[in-house]
Amino acid sequence: MATIAILGAGIMATALTFPLTENGHRVHLVGTHLDQDIIDSIQKTGVHPNLELKVNDGVTAYQLEDADKAFAGADVAMSGVNSFGVHFAGKHLARLVKPGMKVLSITKGMEAEEDGTLHMLPDVLKGFFDPELVEQVTWSAIVGPSIAGEVAVHHDTCVVFCGDDQESLDYLADLFRTDYYHVWTSTDFLGHEIGAATKNIYAFAAGLGQGLLIKEGKEDDKYVRYNYNAAVFAQGQKELRQFMVLLGGVPETADGLGGVGDMFVTSMGGRNVRAGEYVGQGTPFSEVRDNLMKGVTLEGVNAIRVIGGALEPLTERGVISAEDFPLCRYLYDIIENDAPLDMPWDKFFGGEK
Amino acid sequence: MATIAILGAGIMATALTFPLTENGHRVHLVGTHLDQDIIDSIQKTGVHPNLELKVNDGVTAYQLEDADKAFAGADVAMSGVNSFGVHFAGKHLARLVKPGMKVLSITKGMEAEEDGTLHMLPDVLKGFFDPELVEQVTWSAIVGPSIAGEVAVHHDTCVVFCGDDQESLDYLADLFRTDYYHVWTSTDFLGHEIGAATKNIYAFAAGLGQGLLIKEGKEDDKYVRYNYNAAVFAQGQKELRQFMVLLGGVPETADGLGGVGDMFVTSMGGRNVRAGEYVGQGTPFSEVRDNLMKGVTLEGVNAIRVIGGALEPLTERGVISAEDFPLCRYLYDIIENDAPLDMPWDKFFGGEK
């Protein structure tokens, strides 16, 4: 039996406690400063209020002030926050993680330097650690098409555990594998993080066609806009693959679970898709951000801001051409400049010809 | 102004008359022996009964017995039938097509020899032609994510015109391009036909997860089975790419419109997905075929039968390994042997590890 301590008690972190506890492991779930009500609820009733499910026996919930107790002696230390919490997680985990632990992250996204150089979030996490400690633990992450609630209700889910150290990956995969939670492993750590970060960009784009349909009053018509969505998906997939090559992932990682599979599931719905729908209906993005979806976590929008924002400096430095990433550039124009819906079809797929 | 003669008056053939006529071209739409009522309806009322739309002026509908008149002097001769009609189309077009015409096919799929060797349908069409005539015309096809009705109601659609002759492709693309029908061209004829044929295999698979959800009575639940569908989609995309390499297409054609884009749109719904849903609900496929969907054209099932059926001889000949194409092999087992729903997850993505 292993002990897994998780910082962050959001729905994904909590969903992952199901396979772990069903395999007989002990989970210490530590809320952030934003999770106080969640921890309170789990401590009192066992129910995660956002997931709307009772967690299994074997999960112990801790408020942040008890984090030291929760992480003491853990075999696995998980970063369970989203991309907005990566600095928070880095600061706390740098103190909570001890030599010999296996660090496992579900925090996805990238950060950019001013010149456009992009870093995957596990590396951002590492930046908070004492350099000696960085070497005394192993680093891994979970990626792949995985809606948290579906994991929690035991629906088949296929994911990839990626990292530098195959032995740790095998150990971690073994902790999680059940008859519904299917785990593959890969040492293409960077490539899988690139896929996990960039697929969120295209989730926002996946809502635009549906928004247009709503604007036209045609959402219940016989003929909808699957052709539109498919073309956007295809261009998104092309760009995801190009990001993979540009940033140093293994090109094949753009295929399969960590690339196109994750992009597929992210395009099926959720907050980023809904934000795209509003824009498709004709709402300026600033209005979505400041009113309609004020305070809602939009990881896709954040990915567009960070990664899309890096494209201009990368172009100026000659790393990419001005014709590269036309969809990502257009999405950036939507969220930064309130660009209206006017899909640049003729720039897609290398330019219409 | 060009004259385009189309053999076959199904919904896709008819949908394509919209961009053509809106560009000022003349279309002669010739029904097959199965299309008599359609032609009758268009001749009397202008309405295509399955598409439920009135065709534009500029479309003239012909019964099969008037095909010679319809094709006389045409600039473009189109095969507008589905894969089940390829022999029919071959026999008739071999007579109707004259030197100098541009042959353009929307007939997608493959045919297999006994040893598993697969042929794309434009080559099957060619086989009916006098060898001299084969050289006196040019050969092209339309592929990409395109639901017919959406084209007909002017919803943005991105497609690829593929063929051997770039000049013909440019000419044909120019006939069709409008502000909603976006056309790219490619001389990877074989690769695009492989994508168009194999994507249908995975459309059937796209229905299985939804069927399982219905069987469980959970289709209106908060948590559905997008993770399931995404993993199936990802494995399907991996196999589509492997088919591309195996059969001699350009690997990159598995990306973009002709590969993943077309697979995406085909997975969103339609008859093949519905057939998969029945199997997901626990109905043996033979029951779907012989009762529930008797007489319904299932191109995906046909693709599984032909291409899936070729895998065993190809394995015996050592062309592929027994571990290759686990999803396609399983789908073949469903439609040929009434295999129940039991997704072979552990064989996907090179084997769970």
Interface residues (C-beta under 8 A of the other chain):
Chain A: E52 P145 S146 I147 G149 E150 V151 A152 V153 H155 D156 T157 C158 H182 V183 W184 T185 D221 K222 Y223 V224 R225 Y226 N227 Y228 N229 A230 A231 F233 A234 Q235 Q237 K238 R241 D255 G256 L257 G259 V260 G261 D262 F264 V265 M268 G269 M343 W345 D346 F348 F349 G350 E352 K353
Chain B: E52 P145 S146 I147 G149 E150 V151 A152 V153 H155 D156 T157 C158 H182 V183 W184 T185 D221 K222 Y223 V224 R225 Y226 N227 Y228 N229 A230 A231 F233 A234 Q235 Q237 K238 R241 D255 G256 L257 G259 V260 G261 D262 F264 V265 M268 G269 M343 W345 D346 F348 F349 G350 E352 K353
